[in-house]
């Protein structure tokens, strides 16, 4: 407590009590035992030393190679709080969690290589990817596991080919691992040099039976700006989507979070937050922590009234998210079409146009994949949705009347939500 919060505690004590205030601790054991869990072990997850053939004395981020065959330390960058123990399972992530557990049993030896995890922000992609890495380290301590964000990987690559001029060492560093986890791989878009480097690393590791785990905000089929040879490799293994958690899963997440924070929060308050915050897990947990902090520092009781007051201030769109079905209804109403018109097979110009606008809006205003949008709008495939999106973009640039349609519909959607 003192290591992380002593300055803050002193400031609060001096402000509320006075300069002469002192701090004493009263540690009590509840029911004669302390509660522990595997997820509470926050010790760093470390790799052992690795032998790499190096050509230079260059240093690039965490990459240090010595001429000749030398042993180096590779940091895992795994966060010990991201374990399977505190990864709440629900319908939104059950398939991904099961696949992750299977991989941890036999990394690189299953058909799930690479594992491609995708979904909207704050839905647990990083947590799941790191939980797999941590579980592998538990089961196979000698395996070298490394987690790296796409942006960090790109920065290391730029240093390797730029100032340090040690691209070969960069490749050898990443080719020496047993499990490579890259977060937000969609950030590689339009980065030709980085994509080429990753292509070489991917091929080497995959052919060597090493495990690759990738996360992205979209499935491979929807990623733009990435080379086809990479996209095809992303599809070699298994792609799993993490969805927005249900009310029951959100409530379970809140209960676990309050327990881990050591705070008793009334069930009615947790239930209220779970009903109101539907967007993602990050916002859900952030809302709870904000409530706990406000109640603690303002010396208020954790009441439903306090939760309602805070929710109105910190949560946007607390009632509902824009859905594909809602978009279809609004578009049909705008053009005075029956609500089932977009779902029909007709090729009438006005209905085709409405269908394309609905697809465009769905891509811009929801987190739904192109394939899912197509299945919900007339049973079309992702290529049809992408074509519709590009068509609408072109018309917005060239047709003033059409552009006004889009502006009007967007306003209606936002205001109705």
Residue pairs with C-beta under 8 A, 6 or more apart in sequence:
1 9
1 25
9 23
10 23
12 297
13 21
13 23
14 21
37 85
37 86
38 83
38 85
39 81
39 83
39 85
39 86
39 260
40 260
41 80
42 80
42 81
43 80
44 76
44 80
45 76
45 78
45 80
45 133
45 134
45 137
45 145
46 75
46 76
47 73
47 74
47 75
47 76
47 137
47 144
47 145
47 146
48 141
48 142
48 144
49 71
49 72
49 73
50 71
50 72
50 73
50 74
50 144
50 176
50 177
51 69
51 70
51 71
51 176
52 65
52 69
52 70
52 72
52 172
52 173
52 176
53 68
53 69
53 172
54 65
54 66
54 67
54 68
54 70
54 72
54 169
54 172
55 65
55 67
55 166
55 168
55 169
56 65
56 67
56 164
56 166
56 169
57 65
57 66
57 67
58 65
58 164
58 165
58 166
58 169
59 164
60 156
60 159
60 160
60 164
60 166
60 169
60 170
61 152
61 155
61 156
61 159
62 74
62 75
62 77
62 156
63 156
63 160
63 169
63 170
63 173
64 72
65 72
65 166
65 169
65 172
65 173
66 72
74 144
74 146
74 173
74 176
74 177
75 146
76 133
76 137
76 144
76 145
76 146
76 147
77 146
77 147
77 148
78 130
78 133
78 134
78 137
78 145
78 147
79 130
79 147
80 134
82 126
82 127
82 130
82 131
82 134
83 131
83 134
83 135
84 97
84 100
84 101
84 131
84 134
84 135
86 256
86 260
87 93
87 97
87 124
87 127
87 128
87 131
88 245
88 249
88 252
88 253
88 256
89 97
89 249
90 245
90 246
90 248
90 249
90 252
91 243
91 246
91 249
92 123
92 242
92 243
92 244
92 245
92 246
92 249
93 123
93 124
93 128
93 242
93 243
93 245
95 240
96 117
96 128
96 240
96 241
96 242
97 128
99 112
99 115
99 238
99 240
100 115
100 128
100 131
100 132
100 135
101 135
102 110
102 112
103 110
103 112
103 113
103 115
103 132
103 136
103 211
103 213
104 132
104 135
104 136
104 139
105 139
107 136
107 140
107 143
107 178
107 179
107 210
107 211
108 178
108 179
108 209
108 210
108 211
109 209
111 237
111 238
112 237
112 238
113 206
113 211
113 212
113 236
113 237
114 202
114 206
114 211
114 212
114 213
114 214
114 233
114 234
114 236
114 237
114 238
115 132
115 211
115 212
115 213
115 214
115 237
115 238
115 240
116 214
116 215
116 216
116 219
116 220
116 234
116 235
116 237
116 238
116 239
116 240
117 125
117 128
117 129
117 213
117 214
117 215
117 216
117 239
117 240
117 242
118 125
118 215
118 216
118 217
118 218
118 219
118 239
118 240
118 241
118 242
118 369
119 125
119 217
119 241
119 242
119 243
119 367
120 217
120 242
120 244
120 280
120 367
121 217
121 280
121 282
122 279
122 280
122 281
122 282
122 283
123 242
123 243
123 244
123 245
123 280
123 281
124 242
124 281
125 183
125 215
125 216
125 242
126 183
126 215
128 242
129 147
129 181
129 183
129 213
129 215
130 147
130 181
132 181
132 213
133 145
133 147
133 179
133 181
133 213
136 143
136 145
136 178
136 179
136 211
137 143
137 145
140 178
143 178
143 179
144 176
144 177
144 178
144 179
145 177
145 178
145 179
145 181
146 174
146 177
146 179
146 180
146 181
147 181
147 183
148 156
148 180
148 181
148 182
148 183
149 182
149 183
149 184
149 187
150 182
150 183
150 184
150 185
150 186
150 187
150 188
151 184
151 187
153 182
153 194
153 198
154 187
154 188
154 191
154 194
156 170
157 170
157 193
157 194
157 197
160 166
160 167
160 169
160 170
161 167
161 170
161 193
167 197
170 197
171 197
171 200
171 201
171 204
174 180
174 201
174 205
175 201
175 204
175 205
175 208
177 205
177 210
178 210
178 211
179 210
179 211
179 212
179 213
180 201
180 205
180 210
180 211
180 212
180 213
181 213
181 214
181 215
182 198
182 212
182 213
182 214
182 215
183 215
184 215
184 216
184 217
185 214
185 215
185 216
185 234
186 216
186 217
186 218
186 223
186 226
188 194
188 195
188 198
188 225
188 226
188 230
189 223
189 224
189 225
189 226
190 225
192 227
195 226
195 227
195 230
198 230
199 227
199 229
199 230
199 233
202 212
202 230
202 233
203 233
205 211
205 212
206 212
206 233
206 236
212 237
214 234
216 223
218 369
219 239
219 241
219 369
219 371
220 231
220 234
220 235
220 239
221 231
221 369
221 370
221 371
221 382
222 369
222 370
222 371
222 382
222 386
223 231
223 234
241 369
244 278
244 279
244 280
244 321
244 367
245 253
245 281
245 284
247 274
247 275
250 273
250 274
250 277
250 278
250 281
250 284
251 270
251 271
251 274
253 281
253 284
253 285
254 265
254 270
254 273
254 274
254 284
254 285
254 288
255 270
257 285
257 288
257 289
258 264
258 265
258 270
258 288
258 292
261 288
261 289
261 292
263 292
263 302
264 302
265 288
265 291
265 292
265 302
266 302
266 303
266 304
268 304
269 291
269 302
269 303
269 304
269 307
270 288
272 304
272 307
272 308
272 311
273 284
273 287
273 288
273 291
273 307
273 311
274 284
276 311
276 315
276 318
276 319
277 283
277 284
277 287
277 311
277 315
277 318
278 318
278 320
278 321
279 317
279 321
283 315
286 314
287 310
287 311
287 314
287 315
290 310
290 314
291 302
291 306
291 307
291 310
292 302
294 300
294 306
294 310
295 301
295 302
295 306
300 306
311 318
312 318
317 417
319 417
320 417
321 366
321 417
322 365
322 366
322 413
322 417
323 366
324 358
324 362
324 366
324 368
324 372
324 373
324 376
324 377
325 376
326 413
326 416
326 417
327 358
327 361
327 362
327 365
327 366
327 413
328 339
328 342
328 343
328 358
328 376
328 377
329 339
330 409
330 412
330 413
330 416
331 337
331 342
331 354
331 357
331 358
331 361
331 409
332 338
332 339
332 341
332 342
332 354
334 405
334 408
334 409
334 412
335 350
335 353
335 354
337 350
337 351
337 354
341 351
341 354
342 351
342 354
342 355
342 358
342 377
342 378
343 377
343 378
344 351
344 378
345 378
346 352
355 377
355 378
355 388
356 388
356 391
356 392
357 392
357 405
357 406
357 409
358 377
359 373
359 374
359 377
359 380
359 384
359 385
359 388
359 389
359 392
360 388
360 389
360 392
360 393
360 406
361 409
361 410
361 413
362 368
362 373
362 376
362 377
362 385
363 370
363 373
363 385
363 389
365 410
365 413
366 373
368 376
369 382
370 382
370 385
370 386
371 381
371 382
371 385
373 382
373 385
374 380
374 381
374 382
374 384
374 385
377 385
392 406
395 402
395 403
396 402
396 403
396 406
